[in-house]
Amino acid sequence: MLSQAVEDYLKTIYKLQGEGPAPTTEIARALGVSPASVTSMAKRLDAMGLANYASYRGVSLTSAGEKIALEIIRHHRLLETYLKEILDYPWDQMHEEAEHLEHHISEEFEAKIDKMLGYPTHDPHGDPIPSREGHMTEPALDALPDAAEGETLLIGRVSDRDPDTLSYLESVGLLPGSQIKVTASDYPDGPITVRIRGSSVSVGPEIARHVFTMPADR
């Protein structure tokens, strides 16, 4: 069995690696550890065959490392969905609870909550849930500030980085699945105003950057 620390690193590297390796400085920032600690773990993951590490070039996962990372992400996103939809956890507690539980649930438990929830494809934030086979498709979404006035959009995802922002977005209805129309935009200096369910809502530039959309007719 892998340690919780190893699983956290694999999950973080997966999220940070893009077209190239994940920079060690970004991994350190995401995990709240020192760059030296990241370097030490990167070398360990490399020796385990879970990652490829080269000094000054960053860290990328091997296929074995990606498989484990996707399994942990699947656990996390299923748990968040269960905690929100079944237990009605608030946003500020849901993520931390899932962070703890994701390392400890069995595959049998995972399968049971997956079935109970109706085999969801996305978590409450709109993030895709990896399949049991380890496949995950990231939808093409645009940040709300990129929208033009007059556009009708569907919210596809909201960032889970800040629980307070999530609570605010929930209070005004700006959550995945909601259809909005951009009626005015003063970004980046002022708010973006949208029409949602017959009401007008204005959000500041910082909050707008947490909302990701797609054309409503997609």
Backbone as ProteinMPNN parsed JSONL, in Angstrom:
{"seq_chain_A": "MLSQAVEDYLKTIYKLQGEGPAPTTEIARALGVSPASVTSMAKRLDAMGLANYASYRGVSLTSAGEKIALEIIRHHRLLETYLKEILDYPWDQMHEEAEHLEHHISEEFEAKIDKMLGYPTHDPHGDPIPSREGHMTEPALDALPDAAEGETLLIGRVSDRDPDTLSYLESVGLLPGSQIKVTASDYPDGPITVRIRGSSVSVGPEIARHVFTMPADR", "coords_chain_A": {"N_chain_A": [[0.833, -1.205, 0.0], [0.407, 2.251, -0.718], [1.63, 5.23, 0.836], [-0.245, 7.93, 2.375], [0.932, 10.378, 1.829], [2.381, 9.879, -0.528], [0.263, 9.345, -2.291], [-1.031, 11.826, -2.235], [0.907, 13.429, -3.462], [1.006, 12.266, -6.028], [-1.576, 12.795, -6.967], [-1.55, 15.606, -6.963], [0.559, 16.206, -8.748], [-0.513, 15.15, -11.082], [-2.639, 16.935, -11.528], [-1.244, 19.272, -11.988], [0.55, 18.868, -14.061], [0.814, 19.552, -17.481], [1.093, 20.109, -20.77], [3.686, 19.587, -20.387], [6.15, 18.592, -17.866], [5.271, 18.905, -14.349], [6.157, 21.799, -12.596], [8.471, 21.855, -9.883], [8.315, 23.904, -8.017], [5.648, 24.727, -8.164], [4.363, 22.437, -7.31], [5.258, 22.339, -4.675], [4.077, 24.675, -3.69], [1.349, 24.063, -3.96], [1.041, 21.926, -2.193], [1.955, 22.94, 0.158], [4.557, 22.588, 1.127], [8.179, 22.406, 1.425], [10.438, 23.223, -1.3], [12.637, 21.498, -1.254], [11.577, 19.227, -0.036], [9.815, 18.403, -1.999], [11.591, 17.75, -4.069], [12.903, 15.563, -2.894], [10.769, 13.715, -2.624], [10.066, 13.489, -5.312], [12.277, 12.179, -6.414], [12.002, 9.788, -5.064], [9.533, 8.857, -6.061], [10.266, 8.544, -8.701], [12.093, 6.439, -8.47], [10.331, 4.467, -7.733], [8.995, 3.992, -9.995], [6.79, 5.482, -10.615], [6.862, 8.064, -11.469], [8.586, 10.434, -13.565], [11.503, 12.158, -13.095], [13.556, 14.994, -13.458], [16.252, 17.082, -12.736], [15.615, 20.545, -12.53], [13.715, 20.37, -14.512], [11.28, 19.449, -13.752], [8.45, 17.31, -12.826], [6.855, 14.438, -14.079], [4.16, 12.14, -14.431], [4.333, 8.58, -14.738], [2.615, 6.026, -16.673], [1.715, 4.214, -14.798], [1.765, 5.789, -12.479], [-0.13, 7.739, -13.179], [-2.445, 6.19, -13.293], [-2.881, 5.542, -10.596], [-3.178, 8.119, -9.536], [-5.544, 8.966, -10.835], [-7.342, 7.176, -9.75], [-7.389, 8.021, -7.062], [-8.374, 10.607, -7.417], [-10.871, 9.942, -8.438], [-12.007, 8.677, -6.163], [-12.076, 10.932, -4.456], [-13.805, 12.76, -5.774], [-16.183, 11.321, -6.033], [-16.74, 10.99, -3.325], [-17.077, 13.683, -2.524], [-19.407, 14.245, -3.943], [-21.188, 12.466, -2.725], [-21.089, 13.408, -0.055], [-22.156, 15.967, -0.38], [-24.647, 15.666, -1.765], [-26.033, 13.61, -0.439], [-25.488, 13.769, 2.348], [-25.604, 16.447, 2.742], [-23.458, 18.244, 3.229], [-21.808, 21.338, 3.987], [-20.066, 23.592, 1.722], [-17.586, 24.425, 2.778], [-16.757, 22.366, 4.402], [-16.968, 20.016, 3.01], [-14.893, 19.506, 1.072], [-12.529, 19.181, 2.632], [-13.243, 16.992, 4.214], [-13.536, 15.008, 2.264], [-10.912, 14.953, 1.355], [-9.614, 13.698, 3.445], [-10.95, 11.196, 3.615], [-10.588, 9.998, 1.13], [-8.319, 8.426, 0.967], [-8.839, 6.133, 2.31], [-11.073, 4.566, 1.708], [-12.566, 1.5, 0.558], [-12.553, -0.435, -2.528], [-14.959, -1.69, -2.792], [-16.669, -0.099, -1.217], [-16.491, 2.258, -2.668], [-17.745, 1.44, -5.058], [-20.332, 1.006, -4.123], [-21.24, 3.578, -3.279], [-21.083, 4.859, -5.687], [-23.066, 3.529, -7.181], [-25.308, 4.164, -5.555], [-25.479, 6.897, -5.974], [-26.246, 7.0, -8.57], [-24.391, 6.637, -10.582], [-22.695, 9.038, -11.166], [-21.265, 11.485, -13.406], [-19.964, 13.828, -12.963], [-18.685, 15.892, -10.314], [-19.967, 17.93, -7.507], [-18.801, 20.431, -8.091], [-18.633, 20.443, -10.779], [-16.494, 19.189, -11.87], [-15.083, 16.548, -13.815], [-15.648, 13.081, -13.095], [-13.38, 10.52, -12.879], [-13.582, 7.427, -14.724], [-14.154, 3.976, -13.671], [-12.312, 2.561, -15.025], [-10.25, 4.278, -15.284], [-10.368, 6.464, -17.028], [-10.711, 9.823, -18.092], [-12.317, 12.681, -19.241], [-11.655, 15.977, -19.897], [-13.755, 18.709, -20.098], [-14.045, 21.314, -22.594], [-13.882, 24.455, -21.469], [-14.62, 27.932, -20.836], [-13.425, 30.745, -19.0], [-15.616, 32.813, -17.104], [-15.051, 35.655, -17.286], [-14.184, 35.853, -19.934], [-16.393, 35.925, -21.505], [-18.7, 37.475, -23.791], [-20.812, 40.388, -23.832], [-24.283, 39.756, -23.967], [-24.131, 37.067, -24.563], [-25.451, 33.775, -24.146], [-25.029, 31.333, -21.792], [-23.921, 28.193, -20.351], [-23.179, 27.175, -17.135], [-20.402, 25.261, -16.496], [-18.474, 24.47, -14.666], [-17.233, 25.244, -11.387], [-14.604, 26.726, -9.566], [-12.926, 24.988, -6.946], [-11.27, 26.12, -5.114], [-11.692, 28.03, -3.094], [-13.654, 27.959, -0.318], [-15.397, 29.955, 0.741], [-16.006, 31.528, -1.479], [-17.34, 29.597, -2.986], [-19.586, 29.176, -1.376], [-20.821, 31.656, -1.647], [-21.354, 31.684, -4.42], [-23.173, 29.593, -4.534], [-25.26, 30.721, -3.077], [-26.262, 32.648, -4.813], [-26.971, 31.19, -6.954], [-25.162, 30.523, -8.961], [-24.032, 27.957, -10.12], [-22.798, 24.763, -11.361], [-24.584, 23.656, -14.228], [-26.432, 25.665, -14.312], [-28.092, 28.062, -16.365], [-27.09, 31.078, -17.858], [-27.229, 34.553, -18.836], [-25.106, 36.937, -20.128], [-25.312, 40.203, -19.331], [-23.994, 42.584, -18.929], [-20.621, 43.781, -18.841], [-17.85, 44.862, -17.138], [-15.335, 43.994, -16.863], [-11.734, 44.101, -16.806], [-11.916, 45.784, -14.638], [-14.287, 46.191, -13.298], [-17.52, 44.82, -12.258], [-19.14, 41.805, -13.54], [-22.253, 41.336, -14.954], [-24.974, 39.163, -14.841], [-27.882, 37.471, -16.078], [-29.999, 35.33, -14.414], [-32.315, 32.872, -13.964], [-34.409, 34.734, -14.047], [-33.486, 36.756, -12.445], [-31.137, 39.392, -11.73], [-27.665, 39.289, -11.383], [-24.652, 40.5, -10.089], [-21.19, 40.054, -10.212], [-17.946, 40.399, -8.838], [-14.619, 40.897, -10.314], [-12.72, 39.0, -9.244], [-14.277, 36.899, -8.195], [-15.618, 36.164, -10.511], [-13.642, 34.896, -11.939], [-13.666, 32.359, -10.947], [-15.62, 30.941, -12.151], [-16.655, 28.846, -14.766], [-17.584, 28.383, -18.131], [-19.728, 27.213, -20.887], [-20.987, 27.399, -24.268], [-24.539, 27.712, -24.347], [-25.928, 26.201, -26.173], [-24.404, 24.024, -26.738]], "CA_chain_A": [[0.0, 0.0, 0.0], [1.128, 3.513, -0.767], [1.329, 6.147, 1.936], [-1.109, 9.053, 2.03], [1.776, 11.422, 1.249], [2.655, 9.512, -1.918], [-0.976, 9.53, -3.051], [-1.257, 13.272, -2.385], [1.839, 13.923, -4.469], [0.591, 11.792, -7.346], [-2.773, 13.549, -7.361], [-1.163, 16.994, -7.228], [1.348, 16.244, -9.981], [-1.438, 14.928, -12.198], [-3.406, 18.154, -11.768], [-0.367, 20.371, -12.391], [1.249, 18.607, -15.316], [0.016, 19.861, -18.655], [1.816, 19.615, -21.936], [5.016, 19.198, -19.926], [6.226, 18.215, -16.455], [4.824, 19.855, -13.327], [7.3, 22.429, -11.915], [8.559, 21.511, -8.466], [7.881, 25.047, -7.202], [4.185, 24.712, -8.116], [3.981, 21.305, -6.454], [5.519, 22.771, -3.299], [3.057, 25.668, -3.329], [0.05, 23.399, -3.855], [1.017, 21.035, -1.037], [2.388, 23.652, 1.353], [5.8, 22.002, 1.622], [9.373, 23.056, 0.9], [10.948, 22.675, -2.56], [13.526, 20.374, -0.957], [10.731, 18.065, 0.214], [9.302, 17.97, -3.302], [12.694, 17.086, -4.77], [13.112, 14.27, -2.256], [9.672, 12.83, -2.992], [10.127, 13.253, -6.757], [13.283, 11.134, -6.614], [11.425, 8.545, -4.55], [8.524, 8.422, -7.025], [10.998, 8.095, -9.874], [12.643, 5.122, -8.145], [9.205, 3.543, -7.631], [8.409, 3.819, -11.317], [5.516, 6.198, -10.672], [7.073, 9.388, -12.049], [9.876, 10.744, -14.172], [12.01, 13.416, -12.527], [14.866, 15.47, -13.9], [16.555, 18.368, -12.1], [15.295, 21.78, -13.257], [12.746, 20.132, -15.574], [9.997, 19.119, -13.162], [8.032, 15.935, -12.579], [5.701, 13.952, -14.838], [3.789, 10.798, -14.0], [4.314, 7.462, -15.666], [1.257, 5.499, -16.814], [1.363, 3.614, -13.505], [1.481, 6.885, -11.567], [-1.394, 8.356, -13.586], [-3.541, 5.295, -12.917], [-3.13, 5.714, -9.161], [-3.686, 9.481, -9.335], [-6.936, 9.01, -11.28], [-8.136, 6.433, -8.771], [-7.572, 8.887, -5.895], [-9.274, 11.676, -7.846], [-12.212, 9.346, -8.505], [-12.476, 8.568, -4.774], [-12.351, 12.262, -3.913], [-14.964, 13.402, -6.404], [-17.369, 10.566, -5.621], [-17.006, 11.324, -1.927], [-17.65, 15.026, -2.463], [-20.788, 14.154, -4.418], [-21.941, 11.792, -1.658], [-21.187, 14.304, 1.103], [-23.011, 17.112, -0.699], [-26.001, 15.31, -2.182], [-26.695, 12.708, 0.51], [-25.323, 14.236, 3.725], [-25.811, 17.9, 2.743], [-22.31, 18.942, 3.803], [-21.525, 22.663, 3.424], [-18.885, 23.643, 0.859], [-16.337, 24.617, 3.507], [-16.389, 21.126, 5.083], [-17.024, 18.899, 2.068], [-13.604, 19.232, 0.442], [-11.582, 18.666, 3.624], [-13.672, 15.649, 4.609], [-13.194, 14.109, 1.158], [-9.451, 14.845, 1.323], [-9.22, 12.697, 4.442], [-11.546, 9.888, 3.363], [-10.207, 9.443, -0.177], [-7.205, 7.482, 1.122], [-9.182, 5.026, 3.206], [-12.236, 3.783, 1.314], [-12.3, 0.306, -0.235], [-13.169, -0.425, -3.852], [-16.352, -2.092, -2.59], [-17.397, 1.084, -0.757], [-16.554, 3.166, -3.818], [-18.762, 0.934, -5.978], [-21.652, 1.17, -3.513], [-21.694, 4.971, -3.33], [-21.26, 5.166, -7.104], [-24.395, 3.033, -7.536], [-26.301, 4.944, -4.816], [-25.574, 8.236, -6.567], [-26.707, 6.918, -9.946], [-23.218, 6.671, -11.463], [-22.487, 10.423, -11.632], [-20.102, 11.752, -14.262], [-19.316, 15.059, -12.494], [-18.889, 16.18, -8.892], [-20.761, 19.145, -7.322], [-18.151, 21.605, -8.682], [-18.634, 20.304, -12.223], [-15.292, 18.484, -12.32], [-15.402, 15.187, -14.254], [-15.241, 11.965, -12.24], [-12.764, 9.46, -13.687], [-14.286, 6.154, -14.747], [-13.483, 2.904, -12.929], [-11.202, 2.098, -15.862], [-9.193, 5.283, -15.266], [-10.484, 7.42, -18.127], [-11.351, 11.082, -17.714], [-12.306, 13.688, -20.295], [-11.832, 17.339, -19.395], [-14.509, 19.493, -21.076], [-13.484, 22.612, -22.985], [-14.649, 25.518, -20.827], [-14.014, 29.263, -20.823], [-13.69, 31.513, -17.78], [-16.691, 33.791, -17.271], [-14.59, 36.963, -17.781], [-13.964, 35.829, -21.383], [-17.678, 35.984, -22.198], [-19.098, 38.768, -24.349], [-22.169, 40.81, -23.483], [-25.327, 39.184, -24.804], [-23.988, 35.618, -24.701], [-26.169, 32.868, -23.264], [-24.034, 30.315, -21.448], [-24.213, 27.195, -19.335], [-22.049, 27.017, -16.218], [-19.926, 23.886, -16.514], [-17.639, 24.159, -13.51], [-16.794, 26.327, -10.511], [-13.364, 26.359, -8.892], [-13.1, 24.566, -5.553], [-10.127, 26.613, -4.334], [-12.063, 28.876, -1.96], [-14.98, 27.605, 0.176], [-16.251, 31.133, 0.906], [-16.504, 31.882, -2.807], [-18.325, 28.58, -3.341], [-20.81, 29.453, -0.618], [-21.464, 32.817, -2.263], [-21.889, 31.274, -5.718], [-24.361, 28.793, -4.26], [-26.339, 31.597, -2.6], [-26.847, 33.403, -5.931], [-27.372, 30.249, -7.99], [-24.164, 30.361, -10.017], [-23.456, 26.643, -9.932], [-22.856, 23.958, -12.583], [-25.916, 23.327, -14.721], [-27.257, 26.877, -14.416], [-27.97, 28.843, -17.597], [-26.993, 32.511, -17.592], [-27.021, 35.455, -19.966], [-24.266, 38.068, -19.744], [-25.994, 41.44, -19.718], [-23.039, 43.693, -18.88], [-19.302, 43.386, -18.361], [-16.846, 45.906, -16.96], [-14.088, 43.303, -16.551], [-11.275, 43.595, -15.501], [-11.966, 46.816, -13.588], [-15.563, 46.202, -12.599], [-18.251, 43.552, -12.184], [-19.842, 41.188, -14.661], [-23.651, 41.165, -14.57], [-25.636, 38.1, -15.592], [-29.291, 37.202, -15.804], [-30.171, 33.928, -14.074], [-33.638, 32.546, -13.402], [-35.218, 35.936, -13.932], [-32.867, 37.742, -11.564], [-29.865, 39.955, -12.167], [-26.607, 39.088, -10.392], [-23.362, 41.081, -10.452], [-20.07, 39.473, -9.464], [-16.684, 41.093, -9.051], [-13.636, 40.212, -11.164], [-12.088, 37.853, -8.599], [-15.243, 35.803, -8.134], [-15.916, 35.742, -11.888], [-12.579, 34.001, -12.409], [-13.914, 31.033, -10.401], [-16.76, 30.363, -12.868], [-16.268, 28.41, -16.113], [-18.82, 28.204, -18.899], [-19.729, 26.734, -22.261], [-22.194, 27.892, -24.95], [-25.741, 27.017, -23.877], [-26.448, 25.308, -27.207], [-23.423, 22.976, -27.044]], "C_chain_A": [[0.866, 1.253, 0.0], [0.726, 4.387, 0.408], [0.411, 7.266, 1.434], [-0.3, 10.155, 1.367], [2.07, 11.138, -0.223], [1.425, 9.743, -2.78], [-1.273, 11.006, -3.265], [-0.339, 13.868, -3.446], [1.396, 13.513, -5.866], [-0.614, 12.574, -7.849], [-2.418, 14.983, -7.744], [-0.374, 17.112, -8.52], [0.443, 16.068, -11.193], [-2.176, 16.223, -12.548], [-2.537, 19.279, -12.328], [0.352, 20.125, -13.711], [0.304, 18.898, -16.481], [0.656, 19.24, -19.865], [3.212, 19.135, -21.553], [4.995, 18.848, -18.454], [5.711, 19.316, -15.52], [6.044, 20.463, -12.642], [7.303, 22.111, -10.424], [8.104, 22.667, -7.567], [6.355, 25.086, -7.082], [3.678, 23.561, -7.256], [4.146, 21.69, -4.989], [4.444, 23.738, -2.824], [1.706, 24.998, -3.105], [-0.064, 22.556, -2.589], [1.444, 21.715, 0.26], [3.629, 23.054, 1.986], [6.977, 22.735, 0.989], [9.774, 22.445, -0.444], [11.867, 21.477, -2.348], [12.726, 19.096, -0.704], [10.175, 17.508, -1.091], [10.381, 17.211, -4.068], [12.934, 15.691, -4.219], [12.025, 13.275, -2.662], [9.698, 12.512, -4.485], [11.137, 12.155, -7.081], [12.753, 9.776, -6.154], [10.392, 7.987, -5.528], [9.164, 7.899, -8.299], [11.531, 6.676, -9.641], [11.552, 4.058, -8.07], [8.552, 3.274, -8.985], [7.08, 4.521, -11.5], [5.632, 7.571, -11.312], [8.436, 9.458, -12.714], [10.312, 12.108, -13.655], [13.38, 13.726, -13.091], [15.08, 16.854, -13.291], [16.28, 19.519, -13.059], [14.292, 21.581, -14.397], [11.377, 19.742, -15.04], [9.716, 17.634, -13.087], [6.825, 15.602, -13.457], [5.426, 12.516, -14.425], [3.973, 9.782, -15.12], [2.87, 6.978, -15.788], [0.791, 4.849, -15.509], [1.01, 4.683, -12.482], [0.161, 7.559, -11.887], [-2.585, 7.504, -13.18], [-3.897, 5.451, -11.446], [-3.722, 7.089, -8.889], [-5.161, 9.57, -9.711], [-7.852, 8.241, -10.336], [-8.405, 7.284, -7.535], [-8.519, 10.035, -6.235], [-10.71, 11.16, -7.931], [-12.801, 9.204, -7.102], [-12.923, 9.928, -4.253], [-13.65, 12.838, -4.478], [-16.262, 12.646, -6.145], [-17.738, 10.893, -4.183], [-17.603, 12.716, -1.784], [-19.116, 15.012, -2.898], [-21.678, 13.513, -3.357], [-22.155, 12.735, -0.47], [-22.141, 15.464, 0.841], [-24.455, 16.692, -0.933], [-26.742, 14.467, -1.148], [-26.641, 13.248, 1.936], [-25.455, 15.746, 3.867], [-24.694, 18.652, 3.468], [-22.188, 20.339, 3.197], [-20.22, 22.632, 2.639], [-17.589, 23.682, 1.656], [-15.892, 23.375, 4.28], [-16.251, 19.947, 4.117], [-15.654, 18.521, 1.514], [-12.628, 18.609, 1.437], [-11.946, 17.262, 4.065], [-13.306, 14.637, 3.523], [-11.685, 13.906, 1.058], [-8.97, 13.768, 2.291], [-9.697, 11.299, 4.037], [-11.028, 9.22, 2.094], [-9.121, 8.375, -0.084], [-7.612, 6.182, 1.809], [-10.368, 4.182, 2.755], [-11.814, 2.59, 0.449], [-12.951, 0.432, -1.608], [-14.636, -0.832, -3.76], [-17.198, -0.903, -2.157], [-17.555, 2.079, -1.895], [-17.667, 2.75, -4.769], [-20.169, 1.152, -5.428], [-22.126, 2.623, -3.579], [-21.881, 5.42, -4.779], [-22.658, 4.75, -7.552], [-25.489, 3.847, -6.854], [-26.549, 6.301, -5.463], [-26.059, 8.207, -8.017], [-25.599, 7.042, -10.969], [-22.968, 8.079, -12.03], [-21.229, 10.555, -12.474], [-19.34, 12.989, -13.822], [-19.609, 15.256, -11.014], [-19.656, 17.495, -8.737], [-20.134, 20.413, -7.908], [-18.212, 21.593, -10.201], [-17.393, 19.622, -12.76], [-15.658, 17.06, -12.722], [-14.879, 14.142, -13.273], [-14.619, 10.89, -13.125], [-13.584, 8.175, -13.634], [-13.516, 5.118, -13.93], [-12.276, 2.387, -13.705], [-10.066, 3.117, -15.928], [-9.201, 6.226, -16.441], [-11.18, 8.683, -17.628], [-11.194, 12.082, -18.851], [-12.571, 15.057, -19.692], [-12.593, 18.149, -20.446], [-13.81, 20.817, -21.388], [-14.383, 23.72, -22.446], [-13.878, 26.824, -20.88], [-14.36, 29.959, -19.512], [-14.755, 32.575, -18.071], [-16.2, 35.154, -17.759], [-14.347, 37.012, -19.29], [-15.255, 35.984, -22.175], [-17.98, 37.402, -22.678], [-20.517, 39.102, -23.9], [-23.164, 40.24, -24.482], [-25.247, 37.678, -24.963], [-24.853, 34.876, -23.682], [-25.294, 31.643, -23.048], [-24.581, 29.33, -20.431], [-22.983, 27.071, -18.447], [-21.67, 25.539, -16.175], [-19.153, 23.494, -15.276], [-17.404, 25.408, -12.692], [-15.556, 25.847, -9.767], [-13.638, 25.998, -7.44], [-12.01, 25.113, -4.642], [-10.533, 27.362, -3.077], [-13.485, 28.562, -1.494], [-15.918, 28.797, 0.328], [-16.835, 31.575, -0.433], [-17.566, 30.884, -3.26], [-19.651, 28.824, -2.634], [-21.566, 30.631, -1.223], [-22.097, 32.429, -3.602], [-23.151, 30.433, -5.547], [-25.53, 29.694, -3.867], [-27.004, 32.375, -3.721], [-27.191, 32.497, -7.114], [-26.386, 30.02, -9.102], [-23.379, 29.073, -9.805], [-23.57, 25.838, -11.222], [-24.278, 23.547, -12.947], [-26.82, 24.518, -14.888], [-27.007, 27.586, -15.743], [-27.987, 30.325, -17.259], [-26.892, 33.282, -18.902], [-26.225, 36.646, -19.469], [-24.919, 39.348, -20.255], [-25.083, 42.658, -19.695], [-21.707, 43.188, -18.349], [-18.365, 44.584, -18.33], [-15.505, 45.295, -16.582], [-12.946, 43.905, -17.374], [-11.407, 44.592, -14.355], [-13.239, 46.777, -12.756], [-16.267, 44.864, -12.692], [-18.768, 43.06, -13.535], [-21.257, 40.911, -14.175], [-24.291, 40.113, -15.473], [-27.095, 38.007, -15.178], [-29.427, 35.714, -15.56], [-31.513, 33.74, -13.391], [-34.462, 33.794, -13.124], [-34.655, 37.013, -13.036], [-31.542, 38.204, -12.136], [-28.843, 39.819, -11.042], [-25.314, 39.698, -10.919], [-22.271, 40.468, -9.574], [-18.791, 40.216, -9.823], [-15.707, 40.273, -9.857], [-13.044, 38.963, -10.536], [-13.027, 36.661, -8.554], [-15.539, 35.276, -9.53], [-14.879, 34.761, -12.409], [-12.731, 32.582, -11.869], [-15.016, 30.287, -11.16], [-16.353, 30.057, -14.307], [-17.503, 27.963, -16.882], [-18.593, 27.571, -20.267], [-20.964, 27.337, -22.94], [-23.413, 27.061, -24.546], [-26.259, 26.024, -24.898], [-25.493, 24.184, -27.541], [-24.021, 21.603, -26.771]], "O_chain_A": [[1.919, 1.301, 0.637], [-0.393, 4.288, 0.911], [0.307, 7.512, 0.232], [-0.785, 10.804, 0.44], [2.015, 12.039, -1.061], [1.532, 10.28, -3.882], [-1.714, 11.403, -4.343], [-0.76, 14.713, -4.236], [1.411, 14.33, -6.787], [-0.666, 12.968, -9.014], [-2.925, 15.511, -8.734], [-0.614, 18.026, -9.308], [0.608, 16.747, -12.206], [-2.321, 16.564, -13.722], [-3.029, 20.14, -13.056], [0.723, 21.074, -14.402], [-0.869, 18.525, -16.45], [0.756, 18.019, -19.984], [3.844, 18.378, -22.29], [3.925, 18.809, -17.847], [5.719, 20.497, -15.864], [6.893, 19.721, -12.149], [6.252, 22.102, -9.783], [7.571, 22.437, -6.482], [5.824, 25.435, -6.028], [2.676, 23.7, -6.554], [3.282, 21.401, -4.161], [3.958, 23.636, -1.697], [0.996, 25.335, -2.157], [-1.132, 22.477, -1.983], [1.312, 21.136, 1.339], [3.757, 23.007, 3.209], [6.79, 23.585, 0.119], [9.483, 21.277, -0.702], [11.882, 20.55, -3.158], [13.143, 18.01, -1.106], [10.075, 16.294, -1.267], [10.116, 16.157, -4.647], [13.143, 14.745, -4.978], [12.321, 12.13, -3.004], [9.386, 11.39, -4.883], [10.878, 11.299, -7.927], [13.021, 8.748, -6.776], [10.374, 6.785, -5.795], [8.681, 6.943, -8.905], [11.427, 5.817, -10.517], [11.815, 2.88, -8.314], [7.664, 2.429, -9.099], [6.325, 4.206, -12.42], [4.622, 8.181, -11.661], [9.318, 8.64, -12.453], [9.578, 13.089, -13.765], [14.247, 12.858, -13.191], [14.185, 17.698, -13.329], [16.654, 19.481, -14.231], [14.039, 22.509, -15.165], [10.408, 19.706, -15.798], [10.609, 16.805, -13.259], [5.889, 16.394, -13.561], [6.348, 11.765, -14.108], [3.789, 10.093, -16.297], [1.994, 7.471, -15.078], [-0.386, 4.925, -15.159], [0.07, 4.516, -11.705], [-0.591, 7.915, -10.981], [-3.619, 8.031, -12.768], [-5.074, 5.488, -11.087], [-4.66, 7.218, -8.103], [-5.947, 10.181, -8.988], [-9.009, 8.616, -10.147], [-9.519, 7.278, -7.01], [-9.374, 10.393, -5.425], [-11.649, 11.854, -7.543], [-13.954, 9.566, -6.871], [-14.006, 10.062, -3.683], [-14.49, 13.343, -3.733], [-17.327, 13.256, -6.047], [-18.915, 11.054, -3.86], [-18.537, 12.911, -1.006], [-19.958, 15.681, -2.299], [-22.797, 13.971, -3.122], [-23.264, 12.846, 0.054], [-22.856, 15.895, 1.746], [-25.379, 17.282, -0.373], [-27.956, 14.601, -0.999], [-27.637, 13.192, 2.656], [-25.423, 16.272, 4.98], [-24.957, 19.583, 4.229], [-22.44, 20.508, 2.004], [-19.374, 21.764, 2.855], [-16.603, 23.054, 1.271], [-14.762, 23.332, 4.768], [-15.508, 19.001, 4.379], [-15.297, 17.344, 1.491], [-11.97, 17.618, 1.121], [-11.065, 16.427, 4.271], [-12.826, 13.543, 3.822], [-11.226, 12.816, 0.717], [-8.038, 13.021, 1.993], [-8.936, 10.334, 4.109], [-11.033, 7.993, 1.999], [-9.016, 7.517, -0.96], [-6.823, 5.24, 1.882], [-10.646, 3.157, 3.378], [-10.835, 2.662, -0.293], [-13.797, 1.299, -1.825], [-15.461, -0.376, -4.551], [-18.306, -0.708, -2.656], [-18.619, 2.673, -2.069], [-18.442, 3.586, -5.235], [-21.094, 1.448, -6.185], [-23.287, 2.877, -3.9], [-22.733, 6.26, -5.067], [-23.355, 5.514, -8.219], [-26.488, 4.189, -7.485], [-27.678, 6.791, -5.496], [-26.26, 9.257, -8.626], [-25.827, 7.496, -12.09], [-23.026, 8.278, -13.243], [-20.254, 9.829, -12.278], [-18.202, 13.198, -14.243], [-20.656, 14.837, -10.52], [-19.972, 18.129, -9.744], [-20.85, 21.373, -8.194], [-17.889, 22.588, -10.849], [-17.242, 19.484, -13.974], [-16.461, 16.42, -12.043], [-13.804, 14.299, -12.694], [-15.279, 10.396, -14.039], [-14.207, 7.872, -12.617], [-12.37, 5.348, -13.545], [-11.337, 1.845, -13.122], [-9.036, 2.859, -16.551], [-8.152, 6.743, -16.824], [-12.122, 8.615, -16.838], [-10.094, 12.304, -19.358], [-13.599, 15.268, -19.048], [-12.125, 18.267, -21.579], [-13.084, 21.364, -20.558], [-15.508, 23.901, -22.913], [-12.65, 26.834, -20.957], [-15.456, 29.785, -18.979], [-14.782, 33.159, -19.155], [-16.877, 35.77, -18.582], [-14.308, 38.097, -19.87], [-15.214, 36.157, -23.393], [-17.574, 38.387, -22.061], [-21.319, 38.211, -23.623], [-22.921, 40.241, -25.689], [-26.195, 37.062, -25.449], [-24.973, 35.282, -22.526], [-24.87, 30.994, -24.005], [-25.567, 29.597, -19.744], [-21.872, 26.885, -18.943], [-22.494, 24.68, -15.863], [-19.164, 22.332, -14.872], [-17.376, 26.513, -13.233], [-15.477, 24.681, -9.381], [-14.474, 26.619, -6.782], [-11.837, 24.63, -3.522], [-9.801, 27.339, -2.088], [-14.438, 28.871, -2.209], [-17.115, 28.67, 0.071], [-18.005, 31.949, -0.517], [-18.575, 31.273, -3.848], [-20.716, 28.691, -3.237], [-22.795, 30.615, -1.305], [-23.237, 32.799, -3.885], [-24.09, 30.552, -6.334], [-26.665, 29.453, -4.279], [-28.178, 32.73, -3.614], [-27.649, 32.975, -8.153], [-26.725, 29.384, -10.101], [-22.226, 29.089, -9.374], [-24.362, 26.193, -12.095], [-25.066, 23.145, -12.091], [-27.866, 24.418, -15.531], [-25.867, 27.7, -16.194], [-28.811, 30.774, -16.462], [-26.518, 32.732, -19.938], [-26.615, 37.296, -18.5], [-25.059, 39.547, -21.462], [-25.36, 43.654, -20.363], [-21.661, 42.284, -17.514], [-18.118, 45.231, -19.348], [-14.635, 45.981, -16.047], [-13.156, 44.203, -18.55], [-11.049, 44.28, -13.219], [-13.263, 47.277, -11.631], [-15.685, 43.881, -13.151], [-18.822, 43.799, -14.518], [-21.447, 40.322, -13.111], [-24.17, 40.164, -16.697], [-27.481, 38.409, -14.08], [-29.019, 34.91, -16.398], [-31.805, 34.368, -12.374], [-35.127, 33.896, -12.093], [-35.265, 38.07, -12.875], [-30.907, 37.502, -12.924], [-29.111, 40.185, -9.898], [-24.923, 39.447, -12.059], [-22.414, 40.377, -8.354], [-18.586, 40.61, -10.972], [-15.928, 39.081, -10.07], [-12.877, 37.956, -11.223], [-12.62, 35.535, -8.841], [-15.694, 34.069, -9.715], [-15.193, 33.893, -13.223], [-11.999, 31.687, -12.289], [-15.312, 29.133, -10.849], [-15.776, 30.905, -14.988], [-18.358, 27.254, -16.35], [-17.466, 27.415, -20.737], [-21.898, 27.746, -22.251], [-23.32, 25.84, -24.421], [-26.965, 25.085, -24.531], [-25.713, 23.454, -28.507], [-23.351, 20.588, -26.967]]}, "name": "protein", "num_of_chains": 1, "seq": "MLSQAVEDYLKTIYKLQGEGPAPTTEIARALGVSPASVTSMAKRLDAMGLANYASYRGVSLTSAGEKIALEIIRHHRLLETYLKEILDYPWDQMHEEAEHLEHHISEEFEAKIDKMLGYPTHDPHGDPIPSREGHMTEPALDALPDAAEGETLLIGRVSDRDPDTLSYLESVGLLPGSQIKVTASDYPDGPITVRIRGSSVSVGPEIARHVFTMPADR"}
